[in-house]
Amino acid sequence: MRATPHPFTLRQLQYAEAVAELRSFRRAAERCHVSQPSLSAQVIQLEGQLGVKLFERGNRRVLVTSAGEAVLQHLRRVLIEADDLADSARQLGNPLSGTLRLGVIPTVSPYLLPEVVPALRARHPELAPVWVEDKTESLVASLREGKLDAALLALEAPVGDVESETVAEDPFVLVAPPGHPLARARTPATPQELRGADFLLLDEGHCFREQALSYCASARAHELDFRATSLATLAQMVAGGSGVTLLPRLALPVENRRSELVVRRLANPEPHRTLALVWRPRSPLGPALRQLAQTIRAACRRAEPGIAKLVEAQAPSRAEREKAGRAAPRRGASHPGRVGVG
């Protein structure tokens, strides 16, 4: 380890990283809360000390040089290690105080955060969580780059090398508009019933889409051309009679609050997602984040009875189950709940 001073400061590295990410000196200065001339001068000084030109400056855009790309990879690792050093020091005091940067996927945030945020405030009053909503791929990248401390997402998605703590299992349910053939039965829906049915799904990039698409493919269901940007859009399209879809059960209190959708459980084995808090391996905040996950898990458990009622309210009675059993079609006969032929 060198005993002589380094020719650059961490602040200069932060300025360069901001320019590289935003491709703009003006926006980088705004993010770092300094004037653009000051930031530009510091980056120029950094380039001079390193003997490497990091950026090509144009009138309308900033490009990272090939040498700059190599330097920036080392630079980002230094900044992550510096963040970890600060987190380690905080760990010696009260790790669950101050700001914590947390990511959350869009198919979880509107349904779970209203339960989680008050629970965190009550259990950890000195904590100031900053929530960032984004798709899984972006959250994992931000986690890897040290921009987030942890993220709340589904483990079925590609999340890479992370440590995790499961907070809930979230089964999927079938939702259909009243009067739809798949809305007539109240027993759990089987893949055979879904064969050829018209399904609405989320747009590319949502991990929930990939799970729902996999289930629909195994059931030989048909995906419609429309791609929704949110579960709220899916629910409204189904309520309007455009098709059927799968929703995570967690979303029902919000997306079916007006009881416009008929909800059916799916036959065993129920498809589901595993919600977990994840963070970088060997993060000094690991023990504190496990405590945080326990608080989130407890909030999920408190919400569970109310969510379950929304599904069980449409569960068949014993007499209805027996009647359905007597009326079950013979092997090879057409099924009354089947839509089309796949």
C-alpha positions as YAML, in Angstrom:
chain: A
units: angstrom
residues:
- id: 1
  name: MET
  ca: [0.00, 0.00, 0.00]
- id: 2
  name: ARG
  ca: [1.33, 3.42, -0.94]
- id: 3
  name: ALA
  ca: [2.37, 5.89, 1.71]
- id: 4
  name: THR
  ca: [2.31, 8.84, -0.68]
- id: 5
  name: PRO
  ca: [-0.93, 10.78, -1.29]
- id: 6
  name: HIS
  ca: [-3.03, 9.70, -4.26]
- id: 7
  name: PRO
  ca: [-3.21, 12.22, -7.10]
- id: 8
  name: PHE
  ca: [-7.02, 12.22, -7.08]
- id: 9
  name: THR
  ca: [-9.89, 12.49, -4.63]
- id: 10
  name: LEU
  ca: [-13.01, 10.39, -4.20]
- id: 11
  name: ARG
  ca: [-15.06, 13.45, -5.12]
- id: 12
  name: GLN
  ca: [-13.27, 13.66, -8.48]
- id: 13
  name: LEU
  ca: [-14.06, 9.98, -9.06]
- id: 14
  name: GLN
  ca: [-17.72, 10.63, -8.25]
- id: 15
  name: TYR
  ca: [-17.78, 13.51, -10.76]
- id: 16
  name: ALA
  ca: [-16.28, 11.33, -13.51]
- id: 17
  name: GLU
  ca: [-18.69, 8.47, -12.79]
- id: 18
  name: ALA
  ca: [-21.66, 10.86, -12.99]
- id: 19
  name: VAL
  ca: [-20.48, 12.23, -16.36]
- id: 20
  name: ALA
  ca: [-19.98, 8.68, -17.67]
- id: 21
  name: GLU
  ca: [-23.47, 7.61, -16.63]
- id: 22
  name: LEU
  ca: [-25.35, 10.72, -17.73]
- id: 23
  name: ARG
  ca: [-23.21, 11.54, -20.79]
- id: 24
  name: SER
  ca: [-23.54, 15.20, -19.86]
- id: 25
  name: PHE
  ca: [-21.39, 17.57, -17.78]
- id: 26
  name: ARG
  ca: [-24.41, 19.79, -17.09]
- id: 27
  name: ARG
  ca: [-26.60, 16.97, -15.75]
- id: 28
  name: ALA
  ca: [-23.67, 15.48, -13.83]
- id: 29
  name: ALA
  ca: [-23.11, 18.86, -12.14]
- id: 30
  name: GLU
  ca: [-26.81, 19.03, -11.22]
- id: 31
  name: ARG
  ca: [-26.69, 15.54, -9.71]
- id: 32
  name: CYS
  ca: [-23.54, 16.32, -7.73]
- id: 33
  name: HIS
  ca: [-24.88, 19.75, -6.62]
- id: 34
  name: VAL
  ca: [-21.92, 21.74, -7.98]
- id: 35
  name: SER
  ca: [-21.50, 24.25, -10.79]
- id: 36
  name: GLN
  ca: [-20.70, 22.88, -14.22]
- id: 37
  name: PRO
  ca: [-17.38, 24.80, -14.52]
- id: 38
  name: SER
  ca: [-16.25, 23.42, -11.16]
- id: 39
  name: LEU
  ca: [-17.12, 19.84, -12.10]
- id: 40
  name: SER
  ca: [-15.48, 20.18, -15.53]
- id: 41
  name: ALA
  ca: [-12.30, 21.56, -13.98]
- id: 42
  name: GLN
  ca: [-12.12, 18.67, -11.51]
- id: 43
  name: VAL
  ca: [-12.60, 16.08, -14.26]
- id: 44
  name: ILE
  ca: [-9.90, 17.73, -16.38]
- id: 45
  name: GLN
  ca: [-7.57, 17.69, -13.37]
- id: 46
  name: LEU
  ca: [-8.35, 14.00, -12.82]
- id: 47
  name: GLU
  ca: [-7.56, 13.21, -16.46]
- id: 48
  name: GLY
  ca: [-4.27, 15.09, -16.14]
- id: 49
  name: GLN
  ca: [-3.25, 13.29, -12.97]
- id: 50
  name: LEU
  ca: [-4.10, 9.88, -14.44]
- id: 51
  name: GLY
  ca: [-2.59, 10.68, -17.83]
- id: 52
  name: VAL
  ca: [-5.71, 9.31, -19.56]
- id: 53
  name: LYS
  ca: [-8.40, 11.15, -21.49]
- id: 54
  name: LEU
  ca: [-11.68, 9.76, -20.12]
- id: 55
  name: PHE
  ca: [-14.17, 11.64, -22.31]
- id: 56
  name: GLU
  ca: [-14.61, 12.98, -25.82]
- id: 57
  name: ARG
  ca: [-16.41, 16.29, -25.51]
- id: 58
  name: GLY
  ca: [-18.73, 17.41, -28.31]
- id: 59
  name: ASN
  ca: [-21.23, 20.22, -28.68]
- id: 60
  name: ARG
  ca: [-24.22, 17.99, -28.06]
- id: 61
  name: ARG
  ca: [-22.92, 14.81, -26.43]
- id: 62
  name: VAL
  ca: [-20.16, 13.33, -24.33]
- id: 63
  name: LEU
  ca: [-18.58, 9.98, -25.21]
- id: 64
  name: VAL
  ca: [-16.42, 7.75, -23.03]
- id: 65
  name: THR
  ca: [-13.08, 6.86, -24.64]
- id: 66
  name: SER
  ca: [-11.92, 3.25, -24.88]
- id: 67
  name: ALA
  ca: [-9.19, 3.99, -22.31]
- id: 68
  name: GLY
  ca: [-11.81, 5.74, -20.20]
- id: 69
  name: GLU
  ca: [-14.01, 2.63, -20.16]
- id: 70
  name: ALA
  ca: [-11.18, 0.60, -18.62]
- id: 71
  name: VAL
  ca: [-10.40, 3.30, -16.04]
- id: 72
  name: LEU
  ca: [-14.08, 3.73, -15.15]
- id: 73
  name: GLN
  ca: [-14.44, 0.04, -14.32]
- id: 74
  name: HIS
  ca: [-11.72, 0.41, -11.66]
- id: 75
  name: LEU
  ca: [-13.16, 3.77, -10.62]
- id: 76
  name: ARG
  ca: [-16.59, 2.31, -9.90]
- id: 77
  name: ARG
  ca: [-15.09, -0.49, -7.79]
- id: 78
  name: VAL
  ca: [-13.22, 2.11, -5.73]
- id: 79
  name: LEU
  ca: [-16.43, 4.06, -5.13]
- id: 80
  name: ILE
  ca: [-18.33, 0.89, -4.12]
- id: 81
  name: GLU
  ca: [-15.57, -0.01, -1.68]
- id: 82
  name: ALA
  ca: [-15.69, 3.53, -0.28]
- id: 83
  name: ASP
  ca: [-19.45, 3.18, 0.22]
- id: 84
  name: ASP
  ca: [-18.89, -0.16, 1.95]
- id: 85
  name: LEU
  ca: [-16.31, 1.46, 4.24]
- id: 86
  name: ALA
  ca: [-18.87, 4.07, 5.28]
- id: 87
  name: ASP
  ca: [-21.49, 1.35, 5.75]
- id: 88
  name: SER
  ca: [-19.09, -0.71, 7.88]
- id: 89
  name: ALA
  ca: [-18.51, 2.26, 10.15]
- id: 90
  name: ARG
  ca: [-22.26, 2.80, 10.40]
- id: 91
  name: GLN
  ca: [-22.70, -0.88, 11.21]
- id: 92
  name: LEU
  ca: [-20.66, -0.33, 14.37]
- id: 93
  name: GLY
  ca: [-23.22, 2.22, 15.49]
- id: 94
  name: ASN
  ca: [-26.87, 1.92, 14.47]
- id: 95
  name: PRO
  ca: [-26.97, 0.40, 10.96]
- id: 96
  name: LEU
  ca: [-30.71, 1.00, 10.64]
- id: 97
  name: SER
  ca: [-30.46, 4.75, 10.97]
- id: 98
  name: GLY
  ca: [-30.01, 7.35, 8.28]
- id: 99
  name: THR
  ca: [-30.61, 6.81, 4.58]
- id: 100
  name: LEU
  ca: [-31.00, 3.36, 3.05]
- id: 101
  name: ARG
  ca: [-31.41, 3.08, -0.73]
- id: 102
  name: LEU
  ca: [-33.94, 0.35, -1.56]
- id: 103
  name: GLY
  ca: [-35.19, -0.84, -4.93]
- id: 104
  name: VAL
  ca: [-38.57, -2.43, -5.61]
- id: 105
  name: ILE
  ca: [-40.18, -3.86, -8.75]
- id: 106
  name: PRO
  ca: [-43.39, -2.24, -10.15]
- id: 107
  name: THR
  ca: [-45.48, -5.40, -9.67]
- id: 108
  name: VAL
  ca: [-44.79, -5.22, -5.92]
- id: 109
  name: SER
  ca: [-44.44, -1.56, -4.94]
- id: 110
  name: PRO
  ca: [-48.09, -0.34, -5.08]
- id: 111
  name: TYR
  ca: [-49.35, -3.42, -3.25]
- id: 112
  name: LEU
  ca: [-46.72, -4.07, -0.59]
- id: 113
  name: LEU
  ca: [-45.21, -0.68, 0.23]
- id: 114
  name: PRO
  ca: [-48.42, 0.68, 1.85]
- id: 115
  name: GLU
  ca: [-48.03, -2.15, 4.39]
- id: 116
  name: VAL
  ca: [-44.24, -2.10, 4.63]
- id: 117
  name: VAL
  ca: [-43.50, 1.63, 4.96]
- id: 118
  name: PRO
  ca: [-45.54, 2.17, 8.18]
- id: 119
  name: ALA
  ca: [-44.07, -1.05, 9.63]
- id: 120
  name: LEU
  ca: [-40.52, 0.14, 8.95]
- id: 121
  name: ARG
  ca: [-41.30, 3.55, 10.43]
- id: 122
  name: ALA
  ca: [-42.66, 1.97, 13.60]
- id: 123
  name: ARG
  ca: [-39.90, -0.65, 13.99]
- id: 124
  name: HIS
  ca: [-36.95, 1.49, 12.83]
- id: 125
  name: PRO
  ca: [-37.88, 5.14, 13.51]
- id: 126
  name: GLU
  ca: [-34.37, 6.45, 12.76]
- id: 127
  name: LEU
  ca: [-34.28, 4.84, 9.32]
- id: 128
  name: ALA
  ca: [-34.91, 6.98, 6.22]
- id: 129
  name: PRO
  ca: [-35.53, 4.55, 3.34]
- id: 130
  name: VAL
  ca: [-35.38, 5.95, -0.19]
- id: 131
  name: TRP
  ca: [-37.39, 3.69, -2.51]
- id: 132
  name: VAL
  ca: [-36.57, 3.38, -6.21]
- id: 133
  name: GLU
  ca: [-39.11, 1.61, -8.44]
- id: 134
  name: ASP
  ca: [-37.75, -0.09, -11.54]
- id: 135
  name: LYS
  ca: [-37.68, -3.38, -13.42]
- id: 136
  name: THR
  ca: [-35.60, -6.26, -12.11]
- id: 137
  name: GLU
  ca: [-32.76, -5.93, -14.63]
- id: 138
  name: SER
  ca: [-32.21, -2.26, -13.79]
- id: 139
  name: LEU
  ca: [-32.43, -2.85, -10.05]
- id: 140
  name: VAL
  ca: [-29.89, -5.67, -10.18]
- id: 141
  name: ALA
  ca: [-27.52, -3.46, -12.19]
- id: 142
  name: SER
  ca: [-27.92, -0.60, -9.69]
- id: 143
  name: LEU
  ca: [-27.31, -3.02, -6.84]
- id: 144
  name: ARG
  ca: [-24.16, -4.33, -8.48]
- id: 145
  name: GLU
  ca: [-22.90, -0.77, -9.11]
- id: 146
  name: GLY
  ca: [-23.49, 0.24, -5.49]
- id: 147
  name: LYS
  ca: [-26.32, 2.68, -6.30]
- id: 148
  name: LEU
  ca: [-28.71, 0.65, -4.15]
- id: 149
  name: ASP
  ca: [-28.19, -1.03, -0.78]
- id: 150
  name: ALA
  ca: [-30.86, -3.68, -1.33]
- id: 151
  name: ALA
  ca: [-33.86, -4.47, -3.54]
- id: 152
  name: LEU
  ca: [-37.23, -6.13, -3.07]
- id: 153
  name: LEU
  ca: [-37.93, -8.43, -6.01]
- id: 154
  name: ALA
  ca: [-38.87, -11.96, -7.13]
- id: 155
  name: LEU
  ca: [-36.18, -14.64, -6.92]
- id: 156
  name: GLU
  ca: [-37.56, -16.45, -9.99]
- id: 157
  name: ALA
  ca: [-36.02, -13.70, -12.15]
- id: 158
  name: PRO
  ca: [-32.30, -13.67, -13.07]
- id: 159
  name: VAL
  ca: [-30.83, -11.79, -10.09]
- id: 160
  name: GLY
  ca: [-27.20, -12.91, -10.31]
- id: 161
  name: ASP
  ca: [-24.90, -13.31, -7.34]
- id: 162
  name: VAL
  ca: [-26.78, -11.90, -4.36]
- id: 163
  name: GLU
  ca: [-27.56, -12.67, -0.76]
- id: 164
  name: SER
  ca: [-31.26, -12.80, 0.01]
- id: 165
  name: GLU
  ca: [-33.92, -13.16, 2.67]
- id: 166
  name: THR
  ca: [-37.37, -14.39, 1.62]
- id: 167
  name: VAL
  ca: [-40.26, -12.22, 2.82]
- id: 168
  name: ALA
  ca: [-43.33, -13.84, 1.16]
- id: 169
  name: GLU
  ca: [-44.64, -16.45, -1.26]
- id: 170
  name: ASP
  ca: [-47.09, -14.81, -3.67]
- id: 171
  name: PRO
  ca: [-49.36, -17.26, -5.60]
- id: 172
  name: PHE
  ca: [-50.88, -16.34, -8.95]
- id: 173
  name: VAL
  ca: [-54.64, -16.30, -9.56]
- id: 174
  name: LEU
  ca: [-56.76, -16.30, -12.69]
- id: 175
  name: VAL
  ca: [-58.99, -13.25, -13.19]
- id: 176
  name: ALA
  ca: [-61.76, -12.97, -15.76]
- id: 177
  name: PRO
  ca: [-64.68, -10.63, -16.43]
- id: 178
  name: PRO
  ca: [-68.13, -11.69, -15.20]
- id: 179
  name: GLY
  ca: [-69.87, -13.84, -17.80]
- id: 180
  name: HIS
  ca: [-66.67, -15.18, -19.29]
- id: 181
  name: PRO
  ca: [-66.68, -19.00, -19.74]
- id: 182
  name: LEU
  ca: [-63.72, -19.26, -17.35]
- id: 183
  name: ALA
  ca: [-65.66, -17.27, -14.74]
- id: 184
  name: ARG
  ca: [-68.49, -19.81, -14.48]
- id: 185
  name: ALA
  ca: [-66.67, -22.41, -12.39]
- id: 186
  name: ARG
  ca: [-65.51, -21.68, -8.88]
- id: 187
  name: THR
  ca: [-63.15, -24.59, -8.49]
- id: 188
  name: PRO
  ca: [-59.39, -24.05, -8.99]
- id: 189
  name: ALA
  ca: [-58.66, -23.60, -12.69]
- id: 190
  name: THR
  ca: [-56.68, -26.36, -14.36]
- id: 191
  name: PRO
  ca: [-54.27, -25.96, -17.30]
- id: 192
  name: GLN
  ca: [-56.72, -27.99, -19.41]
- id: 193
  name: GLU
  ca: [-59.41, -25.35, -18.90]
- id: 194
  name: LEU
  ca: [-57.06, -22.57, -20.02]
- id: 195
  name: ARG
  ca: [-56.18, -24.22, -23.32]
- id: 196
  name: GLY
  ca: [-56.82, -21.75, -26.16]
- id: 197
  name: ALA
  ca: [-57.98, -18.95, -23.84]
- id: 198
  name: ASP
  ca: [-57.04, -15.37, -24.80]
- id: 199
  name: PHE
  ca: [-54.60, -13.99, -22.22]
- id: 200
  name: LEU
  ca: [-53.43, -10.43, -21.68]
- id: 201
  name: LEU
  ca: [-49.88, -10.12, -20.35]
- id: 202
  name: LEU
  ca: [-47.41, -7.45, -19.30]
- id: 203
  name: ASP
  ca: [-44.89, -5.86, -21.63]
- id: 204
  name: GLU
  ca: [-41.33, -7.10, -22.12]
- id: 205
  name: GLY
  ca: [-38.92, -6.49, -19.25]
- id: 206
  name: HIS
  ca: [-41.28, -7.37, -16.39]
- id: 207
  name: CYS
  ca: [-40.20, -10.57, -14.64]
- id: 208
  name: PHE
  ca: [-43.86, -11.34, -13.86]
- id: 209
  name: ARG
  ca: [-44.52, -11.46, -17.61]
- id: 210
  name: GLU
  ca: [-41.94, -14.23, -18.04]
- id: 211
  name: GLN
  ca: [-43.51, -16.32, -15.28]
- id: 212
  name: ALA
  ca: [-47.06, -15.81, -16.56]
- id: 213
  name: LEU
  ca: [-45.96, -16.49, -20.13]
- id: 214
  name: SER
  ca: [-44.30, -19.74, -19.09]
- id: 215
  name: TYR
  ca: [-47.48, -20.90, -17.35]
- id: 216
  name: CYS
  ca: [-49.68, -19.91, -20.31]
- id: 217
  name: ALA
  ca: [-47.36, -21.73, -22.71]
- id: 218
  name: SER
  ca: [-47.58, -24.92, -20.66]
- id: 219
  name: ALA
  ca: [-51.38, -24.60, -20.68]
- id: 220
  name: ARG
  ca: [-51.35, -23.90, -24.44]
- id: 221
  name: ALA
  ca: [-53.18, -20.62, -23.92]
- id: 222
  name: HIS
  ca: [-53.06, -17.80, -26.47]
- id: 223
  name: GLU
  ca: [-51.36, -14.46, -25.79]
- id: 224
  name: LEU
  ca: [-53.10, -11.43, -27.27]
- id: 225
  name: ASP
  ca: [-51.07, -8.80, -29.13]
- id: 226
  name: PHE
  ca: [-51.73, -6.11, -26.51]
- id: 227
  name: ARG
  ca: [-48.91, -5.66, -23.95]
- id: 228
  name: ALA
  ca: [-49.74, -3.81, -20.74]
- id: 229
  name: THR
  ca: [-47.26, -1.58, -18.93]
- id: 230
  name: SER
  ca: [-48.74, -2.30, -15.49]
- id: 231
  name: LEU
  ca: [-50.93, -4.73, -13.58]
- id: 232
  name: ALA
  ca: [-53.50, -1.93, -13.21]
- id: 233
  name: THR
  ca: [-53.84, -1.76, -17.00]
- id: 234
  name: LEU
  ca: [-54.17, -5.54, -17.21]
- id: 235
  name: ALA
  ca: [-56.94, -5.55, -14.62]
- id: 236
  name: GLN
  ca: [-58.86, -2.76, -16.37]
- id: 237
  name: MET
  ca: [-58.57, -4.46, -19.76]
- id: 238
  name: VAL
  ca: [-59.88, -7.72, -18.31]
- id: 239
  name: ALA
  ca: [-62.73, -5.91, -16.54]
- id: 240
  name: GLY
  ca: [-63.64, -4.41, -19.91]
- id: 241
  name: GLY
  ca: [-63.96, -7.86, -21.47]
- id: 242
  name: SER
  ca: [-60.74, -7.95, -23.52]
- id: 243
  name: GLY
  ca: [-59.60, -11.34, -22.22]
- id: 244
  name: VAL
  ca: [-58.34, -12.97, -19.05]
- id: 245
  name: THR
  ca: [-55.03, -12.77, -17.21]
- id: 246
  name: LEU
  ca: [-53.00, -13.92, -14.26]
- id: 247
  name: LEU
  ca: [-52.43, -11.60, -11.33]
- id: 248
  name: PRO
  ca: [-50.22, -12.04, -8.28]
- id: 249
  name: ARG
  ca: [-52.55, -12.52, -5.34]
- id: 250
  name: LEU
  ca: [-50.79, -9.62, -3.61]
- id: 251
  name: ALA
  ca: [-52.34, -7.23, -6.16]
- id: 252
  name: LEU
  ca: [-55.99, -8.20, -5.56]
- id: 253
  name: PRO
  ca: [-56.89, -5.70, -2.79]
- id: 254
  name: VAL
  ca: [-55.96, -2.85, -5.14]
- id: 255
  name: GLU
  ca: [-56.78, -4.16, -8.60]
- id: 256
  name: ASN
  ca: [-60.09, -5.79, -7.65]
- id: 257
  name: ARG
  ca: [-61.21, -3.32, -5.01]
- id: 258
  name: ARG
  ca: [-64.48, -2.73, -6.90]
- id: 259
  name: SER
  ca: [-65.08, -6.47, -7.35]
- id: 260
  name: GLU
  ca: [-65.19, -6.09, -11.13]
- id: 261
  name: LEU
  ca: [-63.18, -9.27, -11.69]
- id: 262
  name: VAL
  ca: [-63.99, -12.90, -11.03]
- id: 263
  name: VAL
  ca: [-61.06, -14.50, -9.22]
- id: 264
  name: ARG
  ca: [-60.19, -18.19, -9.39]
- id: 265
  name: ARG
  ca: [-57.34, -20.00, -7.77]
- id: 266
  name: LEU
  ca: [-55.11, -22.13, -9.97]
- id: 267
  name: ALA
  ca: [-54.92, -25.88, -9.45]
- id: 268
  name: ASN
  ca: [-51.92, -27.36, -7.65]
- id: 269
  name: PRO
  ca: [-49.09, -26.97, -8.08]
- id: 270
  name: GLU
  ca: [-50.00, -23.27, -7.88]
- id: 271
  name: PRO
  ca: [-47.63, -21.04, -9.82]
- id: 272
  name: HIS
  ca: [-46.15, -18.41, -7.54]
- id: 273
  name: ARG
  ca: [-43.27, -16.02, -7.08]
- id: 274
  name: THR
  ca: [-40.88, -15.79, -4.14]
- id: 275
  name: LEU
  ca: [-40.49, -12.22, -2.92]
- id: 276
  name: ALA
  ca: [-37.19, -11.49, -1.23]
- id: 277
  name: LEU
  ca: [-34.94, -8.68, -0.10]
- id: 278
  name: VAL
  ca: [-31.59, -9.06, -1.88]
- id: 279
  name: TRP
  ca: [-28.23, -7.32, -1.52]
- id: 280
  name: ARG
  ca: [-24.62, -7.56, -2.66]
- id: 281
  name: PRO
  ca: [-22.62, -10.51, -1.32]
- id: 282
  name: ARG
  ca: [-20.42, -9.60, 1.65]
- id: 283
  name: SER
  ca: [-22.15, -6.24, 2.11]
- id: 284
  name: PRO
  ca: [-21.37, -4.90, 5.59]
- id: 285
  name: LEU
  ca: [-25.09, -4.09, 5.87]
- id: 286
  name: GLY
  ca: [-26.02, -7.79, 5.52]
- id: 287
  name: PRO
  ca: [-26.99, -8.37, 9.20]
- id: 288
  name: ALA
  ca: [-29.01, -5.14, 9.30]
- id: 289
  name: LEU
  ca: [-30.76, -6.00, 6.03]
- id: 290
  name: ARG
  ca: [-31.79, -9.37, 7.47]
- id: 291
  name: GLN
  ca: [-33.44, -7.47, 10.33]
- id: 292
  name: LEU
  ca: [-35.14, -5.28, 7.77]
- id: 293
  name: ALA
  ca: [-36.38, -8.36, 5.91]
- id: 294
  name: GLN
  ca: [-37.90, -9.68, 9.13]
- id: 295
  name: THR
  ca: [-39.91, -6.47, 9.51]
- id: 296
  name: ILE
  ca: [-41.08, -6.70, 5.89]
- id: 297
  name: ARG
  ca: [-41.99, -10.39, 6.36]
- id: 298
  name: ALA
  ca: [-44.08, -9.55, 9.43]
- id: 299
  name: ALA
  ca: [-45.93, -6.84, 7.47]
- id: 300
  name: CYS
  ca: [-46.67, -9.36, 4.71]
- id: 301
  name: ARG
  ca: [-48.08, -11.82, 7.24]
- id: 302
  name: ARG
  ca: [-50.36, -9.18, 8.72]
- id: 303
  name: ALA
  ca: [-51.76, -8.43, 5.26]
- id: 304
  name: GLU
  ca: [-52.23, -12.12, 4.34]
- id: 305
  name: PRO
  ca: [-55.64, -12.78, 6.01]
- id: 306
  name: GLY
  ca: [-57.29, -9.89, 4.17]
- id: 307
  name: ILE
  ca: [-55.85, -10.94, 0.83]
- id: 308
  name: ALA
  ca: [-56.87, -14.57, 1.36]
- id: 309
  name: LYS
  ca: [-60.48, -13.51, 2.01]
- id: 310
  name: LEU
  ca: [-60.68, -11.97, -1.45]
- id: 311
  name: VAL
  ca: [-59.93, -15.37, -2.96]
- id: 312
  name: GLU
  ca: [-61.77, -17.58, -0.50]
- id: 313
  name: ALA
  ca: [-64.92, -15.45, -0.85]
- id: 314
  name: GLN
  ca: [-65.32, -17.04, -4.26]
- id: 315
  name: ALA
  ca: [-64.32, -20.53, -3.17]
- id: 316
  name: PRO
  ca: [-67.07, -23.13, -3.78]
- id: 317
  name: SER
  ca: [-69.10, -24.61, -0.96]
- id: 318
  name: ARG
  ca: [-68.95, -28.33, -0.25]
- id: 319
  name: ALA
  ca: [-72.28, -28.86, -2.07]
- id: 320
  name: GLU
  ca: [-70.96, -26.97, -5.08]
- id: 321
  name: ARG
  ca: [-67.77, -29.03, -5.11]
- id: 322
  name: GLU
  ca: [-69.78, -32.26, -5.02]
- id: 323
  name: LYS
  ca: [-72.05, -31.00, -7.80]
- id: 324
  name: ALA
  ca: [-69.03, -30.04, -9.90]
- id: 325
  name: GLY
  ca: [-67.59, -33.50, -9.33]
- id: 326
  name: ARG
  ca: [-70.78, -35.21, -10.52]
- id: 327
  name: ALA
  ca: [-70.93, -32.95, -13.56]
- id: 328
  name: ALA
  ca: [-67.25, -33.41, -14.49]
- id: 329
  name: PRO
  ca: [-66.87, -34.38, -18.16]
- id: 330
  name: ARG
  ca: [-65.70, -37.84, -19.17]
- id: 331
  name: ARG
  ca: [-62.09, -38.22, -20.28]
- id: 332
  name: GLY
  ca: [-61.82, -36.88, -23.81]
- id: 333
  name: ALA
  ca: [-65.12, -34.98, -23.66]
- id: 334
  name: SER
  ca: [-65.18, -31.22, -24.20]
- id: 335
  name: HIS
  ca: [-64.80, -29.15, -21.04]
- id: 336
  name: PRO
  ca: [-67.50, -26.56, -20.26]
- id: 337
  name: GLY
  ca: [-64.85, -24.02, -19.19]
- id: 338
  name: ARG
  ca: [-62.65, -24.46, -22.23]
- id: 339
  name: VAL
  ca: [-62.28, -21.51, -24.60]
- id: 340
  name: GLY
  ca: [-61.36, -22.37, -28.16]
- id: 341
  name: VAL
  ca: [-58.89, -25.02, -29.26]
- id: 342
  name: GLY
  ca: [-55.11, -24.57, -29.04]
...
